[in-house]
Amino acid sequence: MSLLVQLAILFGGLSLLAFGGGNAVLPDMQHAAVSRLWMTDRDFLDLFALSRVAPGPGSLIVALIGQKVAGLPGAAVATLAMFVPSCLLVHLAARLWHRLRDASWRGIAERGLAPIGVGLTYAAAMVLIRGTEHAIGAYAVTAVATVLLSATSVHPLVVLSAGAVAGWAFGL
């Protein structure tokens, strides 16, 4: 099976599972890319970091993985496979959701689905943490950043900058 078909199947499937956003399937992306020997854990983390600092959506990592695996055609296939199925599904679901706007169970469903999205995001973070340096200082910086981002209203860029300075200062 060609790499382009493999990318289309992988990201087409992940597209439909990305409940709560692209971060929800980061662990699956990482596992698939590394287990298929397309890249190392370190390569994945580098692409993840690049996708976060580059302007545009955080799901830019999909295009970066596709590009690493199969060049520009791989980037195009991975990006289309990741976004087209979920966009169509969301469009259809939104139309149905709008028709059922007066249903009594709708608010209950919304409140029940929110923790799932948060849990999937934390699961993605755990996969990224496991793939990084395993020094106690790095874990401490990660823990402090997680607490600050979760429990306070400190701007994420301040936390990111402080983490970078701490990493540099402690040689992480």
C-alpha positions in Angstrom: 0.0 0.0 0.0 1.4 3.4 -0.9 2.4 5.9 1.7 -0.2 8.4 0.4 -3.0 5.8 0.9 -1.6 4.9 4.3 -1.7 8.6 5.3 -5.2 9.0 4.0 -6.5 6.0 5.9 -4.7 7.0 9.1 -5.7 10.7 9.1 -9.2 10.0 7.7 -9.9 7.7 10.6 -8.3 10.1 13.2 -10.4 12.9 11.8 -13.6 11.1 12.9 -12.1 10.4 16.3 -10.8 13.9 17.0 -13.5 14.6 19.6 -12.6 17.8 21.4 -10.1 18.9 18.7 -6.9 17.6 17.1 -5.2 17.4 20.5 -7.5 14.5 21.4 -5.8 12.3 18.8 -2.2 13.4 19.3 -1.4 10.1 21.2 -2.8 8.1 18.2 -0.8 10.2 15.7 2.3 9.8 17.7 1.8 6.0 18.1 1.0 5.5 14.4 3.9 7.6 13.1 6.5 6.0 15.4 5.2 2.4 15.2 5.2 2.5 11.4 8.8 3.7 11.6 8.0 6.9 9.8 9.8 8.9 12.5 11.2 8.7 16.0 9.6 9.9 19.2 12.0 12.9 19.0 11.1 13.7 15.4 7.4 13.7 16.5 8.1 16.0 19.4 10.1 18.4 17.1 7.2 18.5 14.6 4.7 19.1 17.5 6.8 22.0 18.8 7.1 23.4 15.3 3.3 23.1 14.8 2.8 25.1 18.0 5.2 28.0 17.4 4.2 28.4 13.7 1.3 30.7 12.9 -1.9 28.9 12.1 -3.8 26.1 13.6 -2.2 23.8 16.1 -3.3 20.9 13.9 -0.6 21.9 11.5 1.3 18.9 12.8 -0.8 16.8 10.4 0.7 18.5 7.4 4.2 18.3 8.9 3.8 14.5 9.5 2.5 14.1 5.9 5.4 16.1 4.5 8.0 14.2 6.5 6.5 10.9 5.3 5.8 11.6 1.6 6.8 15.2 0.8 4.4 17.9 -0.4 1.8 15.3 -1.7 1.9 13.7 1.7 1.3 17.0 3.4 -1.7 17.6 1.1 -3.2 14.2 1.5 -2.8 14.1 5.3 -4.3 17.6 5.7 -7.3 16.8 3.5 -7.8 13.5 5.1 -7.7 15.1 8.6 -10.1 17.9 7.9 -12.6 16.9 5.2 -14.3 13.9 7.0 -14.7 15.8 10.3 -15.9 19.0 8.6 -18.6 17.0 6.8 -19.6 15.2 10.0 -19.7 18.5 12.0 -21.8 20.1 9.3 -24.3 17.3 9.4 -24.3 17.1 13.2 -24.7 20.9 13.5 -27.8 20.8 11.2 -29.3 18.0 13.3 -28.3 19.8 16.6 -30.0 22.9 15.4 -33.2 21.0 14.6 -33.2 19.5 18.1 -32.5 22.8 19.9 -35.6 22.5 22.1 -34.8 18.9 23.2 -34.5 18.6 27.0 -31.6 16.2 26.8 -29.4 18.6 24.8 -28.0 20.5 27.8 -27.3 17.3 29.6 -25.3 16.0 26.6 -23.3 19.2 26.3 -22.3 19.1 30.0 -21.4 15.4 29.8 -19.3 15.8 26.7 -17.1 18.7 28.0 -15.1 16.5 30.5 -14.4 14.0 27.7 -12.8 16.7 25.6 -10.7 17.8 28.6 -9.7 14.2 29.4 -8.6 13.6 25.9 -6.5 16.7 25.9 -4.8 15.7 29.1 -4.2 12.2 27.6 -2.4 13.9 24.7 -0.3 15.8 27.1 0.8 12.7 28.9 1.9 11.1 25.7 4.0 14.2 24.9 5.5 14.2 28.4 6.5 10.5 28.1 8.4 11.2 24.9 10.5 14.1 26.2 13.6 14.2 28.4 13.1 12.2 31.6 15.0 14.6 33.9 13.2 15.5 37.1 13.7 19.2 36.3 11.8 18.8 33.0 9.0 17.1 34.8 8.9 19.9 37.4 8.7 22.6 34.7 5.9 20.6 33.0 4.0 20.2 36.3 4.3 23.9 37.2 3.2 24.9 33.7 0.2 22.5 33.8 -0.9 23.9 37.2 -0.5 27.5 36.1 -2.4 26.9 32.8 -5.2 24.9 34.5 -5.8 26.8 37.7 -5.0 30.4 36.9 -5.6 33.0 34.2 -1.9 33.6 33.5 -1.5 34.1 29.8 -0.1 31.0 28.0 2.7 33.0 26.4 3.9 34.1 29.9 3.9 30.4 31.0 5.7 29.3 27.8 8.3 32.0 28.2 8.9 31.2 31.9 9.2 27.5 31.0 11.8 28.3 28.3 13.8 30.5 30.7 13.6 27.8 33.4 14.7 25.1 31.0 17.6 27.3 29.8 18.6 28.2 33.4 18.5 24.6 34.6 20.1 23.2 31.5 17.1 21.1 30.5 
